[in-house]
Amino acid sequence: MSSDPARSTLAPWAAAAIASLALLWLFWPGYLSWDAAYQWWLVRHGGFDPLLPVSMTALWRLTEAILPGPGGLFVLQTTAFWIGLALLARALPWTRTGQTVVVLVIGLWPAVLALLPHLWKDIGFATALIWAVAALASDRFRPDRRLRLLAVFALLIAAGLRLNAATALPPLLAWIIWREFQTTGWHTGRWHWRPILLAIPASLLLAGLAHWPQRIANPDRQPLWPTVALWDIAAVSVAENRMLLPAAWIDSDLSLDRLGTAFRHDSNTSIFETERIHLNLHHPLTEADLDALRQVWWSLPIAHADGYWRHRLRVAELLFGIDRDGRPIRLVLQPGWLDYRDNPPIAAPERPARIWLQGWLDDLASGPMFAGWPYLLGCLAVIWAAIRRARGGLPAAVALSGLSLAAPLLVIAPSAEFRFLLWPVLAALISVFLTWAEPSPATRRRPPPPARPTPFVARVEAPAQTSAQTSAQGRVQAAESSTPTID
């Protein structure tokens, strides 16, 4: 599918435009799960919640002023996603057919398509990363520092949409730093390691800048980690049949029976259904209370290893689709429109095509296509191919970004929702296409061979004539010229 990029046409843009319009028409005005319905209520009432990205709430507020309701954000989210795919496809040195295939395969992949109608921060997060990779793919084949700066800006946006985004940034930032070294000719010494070492503080810096609006919206500076810590401690409490939750975080009448009845391994929200557990975001607690909770939480992996790791392994089985039969469908897809308080009712158009398509996606949701582990194996395969062939740095960086986002979920995931794995799914698909687009060693531009030296040929010069020889030669020529000719 190789071709000169200059000869490519607008085919990938047309494919992205048609797919975007079809998605908007089918799923208008976008699905409202509890998170989305609650965030829309905040938008309408001018509020913020530290658990939800402030940047997304502010952006939704802007679309609300132009197109009231969830439809405005749905248009922006869908358009940005498909534009990102078109930019990525146009960056590859393929024919219009190959570029169109990239757009349609990635965008219409069932595990991706099924999540796109939901108004979730995960969609915006993955979209920003697609834009970053598209800029880096363009820079890969046509080096330009402005493209690398655009990728950094896209990573900054992504970091503001998810609290754990910093774990996905280092591989991509390492590639950007390496490209800067490569294109400018800087002397880096052991340059194989320096980009990686520089990428870690760069990721923390980007995450800190991106979360600055989040800190403004949370003036009490209440941390978010207790939402996971309380869940883990509750799991061990139920497993060991003794209450480990600190007294300041629960009501005195919370019993183990009531906690065990409400507790589920698939979501941390289950423990709050008891209405007897306090969350610091809504009930500010003291620093001493936070220290007490932190000490219990940090002791779980060692002092209560059996109950803790059983809980975390069960979450991993559900999250990565190892136990698909035990995973509720609501952890994968949440189609529909949830009413929340005084939000206006959603009058979604009845479209038979949407009903059929959603039913088909629901049937697939219990299969391996909606399991996380095949995509993680795909990322590992891309990295292994890059190492074996000593090429494919960008595909390996994208695949490693997906893995680095998924790996910490083993211990920090607040639930087993499939949407947490949207970027690893996309990273696996994108890195495969990027690997395919990498130039093979036979087609790489090699320096011209050195010029061969001209063979040395010795020249023998005739000896200089003496004056006597010159005079004698002149007399002979004169005599020959005076000899008469016979006609």
C-alpha positions in Angstrom: 0.0 0.0 0.0 3.0 2.3 -0.2 2.6 5.5 -2.1 3.8 9.0 -2.3 1.8 11.0 0.4 1.6 14.0 -2.0 -0.5 11.9 -4.4 -3.0 10.9 -1.8 -6.5 12.3 -2.1 -9.3 13.3 0.3 -10.6 9.8 0.6 -9.8 9.3 4.3 -11.4 12.6 5.0 -14.5 11.6 3.2 -14.6 8.3 5.0 -14.2 10.1 8.4 -16.9 12.6 7.5 -19.4 10.0 6.4 -18.8 7.8 9.5 -19.1 10.8 11.8 -22.4 11.9 10.3 -23.7 8.4 10.5 -22.7 8.1 14.1 -24.4 11.4 15.0 -27.6 10.4 13.2 -27.8 7.0 14.7 -27.0 7.8 18.4 -28.2 11.3 18.7 -27.9 13.1 21.2 -25.3 10.7 22.8 -25.8 8.2 25.6 -26.2 9.5 29.2 -25.0 7.1 31.9 -25.0 8.2 35.5 -21.7 9.9 35.2 -22.8 11.9 32.1 -26.2 12.7 33.5 -24.6 14.0 36.7 -22.0 16.0 34.8 -24.8 17.6 32.6 -26.6 18.6 35.8 -23.4 20.3 37.0 -23.1 22.1 33.7 -26.6 23.4 34.0 -26.2 24.5 37.5 -22.7 26.0 37.2 -21.0 23.5 39.5 -17.9 21.3 39.4 -17.0 18.0 41.0 -13.4 16.9 41.7 -14.2 13.4 40.5 -15.0 14.7 37.1 -12.5 16.5 34.8 -13.0 20.3 35.1 -11.8 20.8 31.6 -14.6 18.6 30.2 -17.2 20.3 32.4 -16.1 23.7 31.2 -16.1 22.6 27.6 -19.6 21.1 28.0 -20.7 24.5 29.4 -19.5 26.2 26.2 -21.4 23.7 24.0 -24.5 24.1 26.2 -24.6 27.8 25.3 -24.5 27.0 21.6 -26.5 23.8 21.4 -28.3 23.1 24.7 -28.4 19.5 25.9 -25.9 16.7 25.5 -26.0 16.9 21.7 -23.5 19.8 21.6 -20.8 17.8 23.4 -21.7 14.7 21.3 -21.0 16.7 18.1 -17.7 18.0 19.4 -16.6 14.6 20.7 -17.5 12.7 17.6 -16.1 15.2 15.2 -12.7 15.4 17.0 -12.4 11.7 17.1 -12.9 11.1 13.4 -10.7 14.1 12.5 -8.0 12.6 14.6 -8.3 9.3 12.7 -8.2 11.1 9.3 -5.1 13.0 10.4 -3.5 9.7 11.5 -4.3 8.0 8.2 -3.1 10.9 6.1 0.3 10.7 7.9 0.9 7.2 6.6 2.7 6.9 3.2 0.0 4.8 1.7 -2.5 5.1 -1.2 -6.0 6.5 -0.7 -7.3 3.0 -0.3 -4.9 2.1 2.5 -5.5 5.4 4.3 -9.3 4.9 4.1 -8.9 1.3 5.5 -7.1 2.8 8.5 -9.9 5.2 9.3 -12.7 2.7 8.9 -11.0 -0.3 10.6 -10.0 1.6 13.7 -13.2 3.8 14.0 -15.6 1.0 13.2 -13.9 -1.7 15.3 -16.8 -3.0 17.5 -14.9 -2.5 20.8 -14.3 1.1 19.8 -17.6 1.9 18.0 -19.7 0.7 20.9 -18.1 3.2 23.3 -18.2 6.3 21.0 -21.9 7.2 21.6 -21.2 7.5 25.4 -20.4 11.0 26.7 -17.5 9.9 28.8 -14.2 11.5 29.6 -12.5 8.3 28.3 -13.5 9.2 24.7 -12.0 12.6 25.0 -8.8 11.2 26.6 -8.4 8.7 23.8 -9.1 11.3 21.1 -6.4 13.6 22.4 -3.9 10.7 22.3 -4.9 9.9 18.7 -4.2 13.5 17.8 -0.8 13.2 19.5 0.1 10.0 17.6 -1.2 11.5 14.3 1.2 14.4 14.8 4.1 12.1 15.6 3.3 9.9 12.6 3.5 12.9 10.4 6.8 13.9 12.0 8.1 10.3 11.5 7.9 10.6 7.7 8.3 14.4 7.3 10.3 15.7 10.3 8.9 19.0 11.7 9.4 20.4 15.2 6.0 22.1 15.1 4.4 18.6 14.8 6.2 17.5 17.9 5.0 20.6 19.8 1.5 19.9 18.6 1.8 16.3 20.0 2.9 17.7 23.4 -0.1 20.0 23.4 -2.4 17.1 22.7 -0.8 15.1 25.5 -1.4 18.1 27.8 -5.1 18.0 26.9 -5.2 14.2 27.5 -3.6 14.6 30.9 -6.4 16.9 32.0 -9.1 14.4 31.2 -8.0 11.4 33.3 -6.3 11.3 36.7 -4.2 8.3 35.7 -3.2 9.8 32.3 0.4 10.4 33.5 1.0 6.6 33.2 0.3 6.7 29.4 2.5 9.7 28.7 6.2 8.6 29.3 6.5 6.3 26.2 5.2 9.0 23.9 7.2 11.8 25.5 10.3 9.6 25.3 9.8 9.2 21.5 9.3 13.0 21.2 12.6 13.6 23.0 14.4 11.0 21.0 13.1 12.5 17.8 14.3 15.9 18.9 17.8 14.5 19.6 17.7 12.7 16.2 16.7 15.6 14.1 18.8 18.2 15.7 22.0 16.1 16.0 22.4 16.7 19.7 25.1 14.7 21.5 23.3 12.6 24.1 25.9 10.1 25.1 24.0 7.0 26.0 21.0 8.4 24.1 19.1 5.2 24.3 18.3 5.9 28.0 18.3 9.6 28.3 15.0 10.2 26.5 13.4 7.7 28.9 14.8 9.3 32.0 13.8 12.8 30.7 10.3 11.5 29.8 9.3 10.7 33.4 9.7 14.2 34.9 8.2 15.6 31.7 5.1 13.5 32.2 4.8 14.6 35.8 5.1 18.2 34.7 2.4 17.9 32.0 0.1 16.1 34.5 0.7 18.8 37.1 -0.1 21.6 34.6 -3.2 19.7 33.3 -4.6 19.2 36.8 -4.2 22.8 37.8 -7.9 23.6 37.0 -8.8 20.5 39.0 -7.1 21.9 42.0 -8.9 25.2 41.6 -12.3 23.4 41.6 -11.3 21.5 44.7 -10.4 24.4 47.1 -10.3 22.0 50.1 -7.5 20.0 48.4 -9.2 16.8 49.4 -7.5 13.8 47.7 -9.2 11.3 45.5 -7.4 8.2 46.4 -9.8 7.4 49.4 -12.4 6.3 46.9 -10.2 3.3 46.0 -8.7 2.9 49.5 -12.1 2.5 51.1 -13.2 -0.1 48.6 -10.0 -2.2 49.1 -10.3 -2.0 52.8 -13.9 -3.0 52.7 -13.0 -6.0 50.5 -10.4 -7.2 53.1 -12.9 -6.5 55.9 -15.5 -8.8 54.3 -12.9 -11.5 53.5 -11.5 -11.6 57.1 -14.9 -10.9 58.7 -13.5 -8.0 60.8 -14.0 -4.3 60.4 -10.8 -2.6 59.2 -12.3 0.7 58.1 -11.2 3.5 60.4 -14.0 4.8 62.7 -13.9 8.3 61.3 -14.9 7.1 57.9 -18.0 5.1 58.8 -21.1 5.4 60.9 -21.0 3.5 64.2 -23.9 1.3 63.2 -22.3 -0.1 60.0 -22.2 -3.9 60.5 -20.1 -6.4 58.6 -23.3 -8.1 57.4 -24.6 -4.8 55.8 -21.2 -4.1 54.3 -20.9 -7.7 52.9 -24.4 -7.5 51.4 -23.6 -4.3 49.5 -20.0 -5.0 48.6 -19.2 -6.1 45.0 -15.8 -6.7 43.4 -16.8 -5.0 40.2 -17.3 -1.4 41.4 -16.3 0.8 44.3 -19.7 2.5 44.3 -21.2 -0.6 45.8 -19.9 0.2 49.3 -21.5 3.7 49.3 -24.9 2.0 48.8 -24.7 1.2 52.5 -25.1 5.0 53.2 -22.9 4.4 56.2 -19.4 5.2 54.6 -18.1 8.8 54.5 -16.3 10.1 51.4 -14.0 12.9 52.1 -15.0 14.8 49.0 -18.5 15.3 50.4 -17.6 15.1 54.1 -14.2 16.8 54.6 -12.1 15.0 57.1 -8.9 16.0 58.9 -5.3 15.2 57.9 -5.2 12.7 60.8 -8.2 10.9 59.4 -6.5 10.7 56.0 -3.3 9.4 57.6 -5.2 6.7 59.5 -6.9 5.5 56.3 -3.6 5.6 54.4 -1.8 3.5 56.9 -4.5 0.8 56.8 -4.6 0.9 53.0 -0.8 0.6 52.6 -0.7 -2.3 55.0 -3.1 -4.4 52.9 -0.7 -5.9 50.3 1.6 -7.4 53.0 -0.3 -7.6 56.3 -3.5 -8.7 54.7 -2.1 -10.2 51.5 -4.6 -13.0 51.0 -7.8 -10.9 51.1 -6.3 -8.0 49.3 -4.7 -9.8 46.3 -7.8 -12.1 46.0 -9.8 -8.9 45.6 -7.4 -7.3 43.2 -7.1 -10.4 41.1 -10.9 -10.7 40.9 -11.1 -7.1 39.7 -8.4 -7.9 37.1 -10.4 -10.9 35.9 -13.4 -8.8 35.3 -11.6 -5.7 33.9 -9.5 -7.5 31.4 -12.2 -9.9 30.3 -10.6 -13.1 31.7 -14.0 -14.0 33.3 -16.4 -12.6 30.8 -19.3 -14.7 32.1 -19.1 -13.1 35.5 -18.8 -9.6 34.1 -22.1 -7.6 34.1 -23.0 -6.0 30.8 -23.3 -2.6 32.5 -19.5 -2.7 33.0 -19.0 -2.8 29.3 -21.7 -0.7 27.7 -24.3 1.6 29.2 -26.6 2.6 26.3 -29.6 4.7 27.1 -30.5 8.0 28.7 -30.6 8.2 32.5 -32.7 10.9 34.2 -31.0 12.8 37.0 -32.8 15.3 39.3 -34.1 18.2 37.2 -32.4 17.5 33.9 -34.7 17.9 31.0 -35.9 14.5 29.6 -34.1 13.3 26.5 -36.4 12.7 23.5 -34.1 10.5 21.5 -35.4 9.6 18.0 -36.5 6.1 17.5 -34.2 4.7 14.8 -34.6 1.0 13.9 -31.0 1.0 12.6 -29.7 2.1 16.0 -31.8 -0.5 17.8 -30.4 -3.2 15.5 -26.8 -2.0 15.7 -26.9 -1.6 19.5 -28.4 -5.1 19.9 -25.5 -6.5 17.7 -22.9 -4.7 19.8 -24.6 -5.9 23.0 -24.3 -9.5 21.8 -20.6 -9.0 21.0 -19.9 -7.4 24.4 -19.7 -10.8 26.1 -17.2 -12.1 23.6 -13.4 -11.8 23.4 -13.5 -8.7 21.2 -14.6 -6.8 24.3 -11.9 -8.4 26.5 -8.8 -6.4 27.3 -6.2 -9.2 27.3 -6.1 -9.7 23.5 -5.2 -6.1 22.9 -2.5 -6.2 25.6 -1.0 -9.2 23.9 -1.2 -7.3 20.6 0.8 -4.4 22.2 3.4 -6.9 23.4 3.6 -8.4 19.9 4.3 -5.0 18.4 7.0 -4.2 20.9 8.6 -7.6 20.4 8.6 -7.0 16.6 10.2 -3.7 17.1 13.0 -5.2 19.2 13.6 -8.1 16.8 13.8 -6.0 13.7 15.6 -3.1 15.4 13.1 -0.6 14.0 9.6 0.6 14.7 10.2 3.0 17.5 7.0 4.9 17.1 4.7 1.8 17.0 6.5 0.5 20.1 6.0 3.8 21.9 2.3 3.7 21.1 2.0 0.1 22.2 3.9 0.7 25.4 1.7 3.7 26.1 -1.3 1.4 26.1 0.4 -1.1 28.3 1.7 1.5 30.8 -1.9 2.8 31.2 -3.3 -0.7 31.7 -0.7 -2.1 34.1 -1.3 0.2 37.1 -5.1 -0.6 36.9 -4.2 -3.9 38.6 -4.0 -2.0 41.9 -5.7 1.4 41.3 -8.8 0.6 39.2 -11.9 1.8 41.0 -14.1 -0.7 39.0 -13.9 -3.2 36.2 -15.4 -1.0 33.5 -14.2 -1.7 30.0 -14.0 2.0 29.1 -10.8 2.2 31.2 -9.2 0.1 28.4 -10.3 2.2 25.4 -6.8 3.6 24.9 -5.1 0.2 25.1 -7.5 -1.1 22.5 -6.8 1.8 20.2 -3.1 1.6 20.9 -3.0 -2.0 19.8 -4.9 -1.2 16.6 -2.9 1.9 15.8 0.5 0.4 16.5 -0.2 -2.5 14.1 -0.9 -0.1 11.3 2.2 2.0 12.2 4.3 -1.2 12.2 3.0 -2.0 8.7 3.9 1.5 7.6 7.4 1.4 8.8 9.9 1.2 5.9 11.6 -2.1 5.5 15.4 -2.3 5.6 15.4 -2.9 1.8 13.5 0.4 1.2 15.2 2.6 3.7 17.2 5.5 2.4 20.8 4.6 2.7 23.8 6.8 2.2 25.5 6.6 -1.2 28.5 4.3 -1.3 31.9 6.0 -1.2 33.4 6.9 -4.6 36.0 4.4 -5.8 39.5 5.8 -6.2 40.8 6.2 -9.8 43.4 3.7 -10.6 47.0 5.1 -10.9 48.4 5.0 -14.5 52.1 5.9 -14.8 52.9 8.3 -17.6 56.4 8.1 -19.2 57.6 11.4 -20.7 60.0 11.5 -23.6 63.5 12.9 -22.8 64.2 16.4 -23.9 66.0 16.8 -27.2 69.4 18.4 -27.4 70.2 21.4 -29.7 72.2 19.2 -32.1 69.4 16.8 -32.5 67.0 19.6 -33.1 69.3 21.1 -35.9 69.8 17.7 -37.6 66.0 17.1 -37.6 65.5 20.5 -39.2 68.0 19.8 -42.0 66.3 16.5 -42.8 62.9 18.2 -43.1 64.3 20.9 -45.3 65.9 18.4 -47.6 62.6 16.5 -47.9 60.7 19.6 -48.8 63.2 20.5 -51.6 63.2 17.1 -53.3 61.4 17.3 -56.7 58.3 15.2 -57.2 57.7 13.1 -60.3 54.4 13.6 -61.9 
